[in-house]
């Protein structure tokens, strides 16, 4: 990637002069643009003469800077150049990758395409981790072995890569540590190669590459013991080489425990027998399963059983509850003549029931309609207006205020408690306009497909997105939707030019894991306070994902026939008919919901498509669930024309016609207690079993919660509780663990299985604690702060059952404090307090082990012990200090810099100095801070505690100045004290080294100006000092004291310092 370098300053694009322009400068530019580095620096208008201003000259980077802002250079706009000297760069990017010289497509010498030239990879440091990354990038499941020493023959041309050191988890070799492209000390006899695992259909009969189960053996309790894993139907142990607490944490969480207390080695729980399956396990601790941890191939080890590894897991404390879970899991309208009206029915504990119309009103209807995706309600209905329901009446006395997101959030009687008949069933009529959705997204204005201004289509019209709150997490969702593997960075302030038309959204706040921008919190459509100068953009990785995202039939006269088109990288394209046959058609038809195929078609039978031909040489065996699972050429690689577009004719009887078969009930059978047993489900009025294929702890958790237990202890397979009889209803159940019922989990269609009753699945659920069943009746009725010096601080007390009590400080942190403060009407918390900081309370200690994540609406919503369950005394009473209402930044200073014009930015709020988080901190924010301190402006904005970490509160986060504000108070930002940062992200500035603004009032800081010196007064804001140099410290110390006690006469007479002038509010910077 190459071109003339242009920079945006004050909304104007301009060029860079090539004076002193070299490879170090080019390196900074390329990295800033998201590339790994530069190939060459270009001068003398190599890429053509630019127009407009020449903004930069004499740029002198050392190559390590994050951006040109950080490099030494002339003042912006100061140059002695013409456009014939415009600078440019050639950036490095891996454009493609291939295997050469192998006997099959999945093996060969690794070659990469950089700047249009193919070259090889040197085998220095080449290992299985590097090979795994290469193979996954090429669409294979992984590598079987790495190859060195020109194993597949010597290549020719450039040797592009050397000293590649992947960890194995990277999406692309581009992200692996390595030398700069082209830097190497190798010859072609060292060319590296790989052998990738071939893409083959999965077979349930040969689970050779998965860990089928895991258990602890030899411990005194179920949560401790020697780790054993089941592979190929055979139990074996794990060697303790590299075994540590991270590995133990993964094992324990996989078994359903909250984590590990300690790892054990050297056969601590006794020596096992049989195979030693795993060795050199090196988990990071965040993996969902030990299967995903780096490790030797299964069975490859150099150990004996005296090295068997073990763990001690933190025990699962049984939750005390008298009833099954009491949340509404789903909602629907029944009995209406259109979808938007009907009797309200809700699902709880896996069963549908109705709502009583006691206290039912318009506000309740609004909440229900919004839950169903409508914009609001027309009216509520009463007295079984849409007919009487049957079964349970789940809800009564619902009293929503209308702003709740879910009926779960509304005051109401306890779920399942009512005094009504079905003649009182409630209903609603919802507004027929559904909530708008984003129909499509695209990048516009970038030089390559992976960069550009984000545009979204709503109501059929393209528009932009405002950059308020725009972060890397939002960009990650955008890039994945568009088919790229990840996001590199975000771009703000119309970096790719201003869009036109509507600005559809502002304040997008994705977590990063969403499948679509539709799933992200954001403003209502069209609601924003932005201009097109705030248009958001993204830089995605230049590598597309290698999967088919969607499939459709086009050009047929009925829905079940047509040309096959698939979506990849966000674009639709066709399939070539090379090797296209009945088995391929069978897979396509099943993906589309049909029972099978009638026949494949060839030679553009349904007309020629256009655009990309995504797939070629598809060779399904017919049993695959998706065309992604079939052997085929690499996505996007074909040698076909659209005259060869493939099609299908599918059987018209669609599977969806029998999809009304649902799981009607569930039970445990043949266990010795009510909480354990073989899982059986009822469908079509007939009880049947569940096959243990893919059965794991997540599936067990869903079953147990559906039956009213708090969770699962373990899952069981291989007919542990005896073989059932009759139908095997479910197979390949793959719950993620958060579903409300088994019906919601991914699984085969009901009755589709390849099992015998010897594989019947079972569970062991956490037993109910019957001794404290009354605790679940309690709710937090009120909350207050007590014994603080002001209304925003104090000991936290909550009212339960009409009685005030305190909160224990176990696990009490800033997230809990944020929830309390917001519940009390404050914007957030400054800090949490423990150990009876505001004095010991009295009476009950109602709450313990509160673990809010910080986004909850009330303490009631936070994870915690059952109300009244605690092991504390009152000297552990928790408290908070909330951000007071209507506070502002009173003063500003720099600390930790190498001169008085540089340093960490600190602000004075509510009587205490604190720092500024560098999230969104940029040159515009720095300009405002520097001008507030009396300098002309800023040379650069510094992030990530460049001037060292501060201490105390972090007062400011997500600040977004335009650059022309007088003080930071006027900039958009989070409420003061509300942040998600640590001091390692403290912001700093380098202010202009020119003299401070001439003496005069300091803008926006009158509240801290000196008003009295000696017997007379001076102009507010500034003081001229003339004195011998040796007295500077004494005078400055006095002035600091003066600055803190404005009404006191701390200096007698006129204070002067000969030849040395400083603003009063900046004197701290010269110490």
NORNORBEL-V404161 format. One record per helix or strand. SS is the DSSP state (helix for helix, strand for strand). FROM is the first residue (numbers start at 0). TO is the last residue. If there is no record, write none. Layout:
ss:SS from:FROM to:TO
ss:SS from:FROM to:TO
This chain:
ss:strand from:1 to:3
ss:strand from:5 to:8
ss:strand from:11 to:16
ss:helix from:22 to:31
ss:strand from:36 to:41
ss:strand from:53 to:55
ss:strand from:59 to:59
ss:helix from:67 to:69
ss:strand from:71 to:71
ss:helix from:82 to:84
ss:strand from:85 to:85
ss:strand from:87 to:91
ss:strand from:93 to:99
ss:strand from:106 to:113
ss:strand from:116 to:121
ss:helix from:127 to:136
ss:strand from:142 to:146
ss:strand from:157 to:160
ss:strand from:164 to:164
ss:helix from:172 to:174
ss:strand from:176 to:176
ss:helix from:187 to:189
ss:strand from:190 to:190
ss:strand from:192 to:195
ss:strand from:212 to:216
ss:strand from:223 to:230
ss:strand from:233 to:238
ss:helix from:244 to:253
ss:strand from:259 to:263
ss:strand from:274 to:277
ss:strand from:281 to:281
ss:helix from:289 to:291
ss:strand from:293 to:293
ss:helix from:304 to:306
ss:strand from:307 to:307
ss:strand from:309 to:312
ss:strand from:329 to:333
ss:strand from:340 to:347
ss:strand from:350 to:355
ss:helix from:361 to:370
ss:strand from:373 to:373
ss:strand from:376 to:380
ss:strand from:392 to:394
ss:strand from:398 to:398
ss:helix from:406 to:408
ss:strand from:410 to:410
ss:helix from:421 to:423
ss:strand from:424 to:424
ss:strand from:426 to:429
ss:strand from:433 to:433
ss:strand from:439 to:444
ss:strand from:450 to:457
ss:strand from:460 to:465
ss:helix from:471 to:480
ss:strand from:483 to:483
ss:strand from:486 to:490
ss:strand from:502 to:504
ss:strand from:508 to:508
ss:helix from:516 to:518
ss:strand from:520 to:520
ss:helix from:531 to:533
ss:strand from:534 to:534
ss:strand from:536 to:539
ss:strand from:543 to:543
ss:strand from:549 to:553
ss:strand from:560 to:567
ss:strand from:570 to:575
ss:helix from:581 to:590
ss:strand from:593 to:593
ss:strand from:596 to:600
ss:strand from:611 to:614
ss:strand from:618 to:618
ss:helix from:626 to:628
ss:strand from:630 to:630
ss:helix from:641 to:643
ss:strand from:644 to:644
ss:strand from:646 to:649
ss:strand from:653 to:653
ss:helix from:654 to:657
ss:strand from:664 to:668
ss:strand from:675 to:682
ss:strand from:685 to:690
ss:helix from:696 to:705
ss:strand from:711 to:715
ss:strand from:726 to:729
ss:strand from:733 to:733
ss:helix from:741 to:743
ss:strand from:745 to:745
ss:helix from:756 to:758
ss:strand from:759 to:759
ss:strand from:761 to:764
ss:helix from:769 to:776
ss:strand from:779 to:785
ss:strand from:792 to:799
ss:strand from:802 to:807
ss:helix from:813 to:822
ss:strand from:828 to:832
ss:strand from:843 to:846
ss:strand from:850 to:850
ss:helix from:858 to:860
ss:strand from:862 to:862
ss:helix from:873 to:875
ss:strand from:876 to:876
ss:strand from:878 to:881
ss:strand from:888 to:895
ss:strand from:901 to:908
ss:strand from:911 to:916
ss:helix from:922 to:931
ss:strand from:937 to:941
ss:strand from:953 to:955
ss:strand from:959 to:959
ss:helix from:967 to:969
ss:strand from:971 to:971
ss:helix from:982 to:984
ss:strand from:985 to:985
ss:strand from:987 to:990
ss:helix from:1005 to:1007
ss:strand from:1012 to:1012
ss:strand from:1015 to:1015
ss:strand from:1025 to:1025
ss:helix from:1028 to:1043
ss:strand from:1055 to:1055
ss:helix from:1063 to:1069
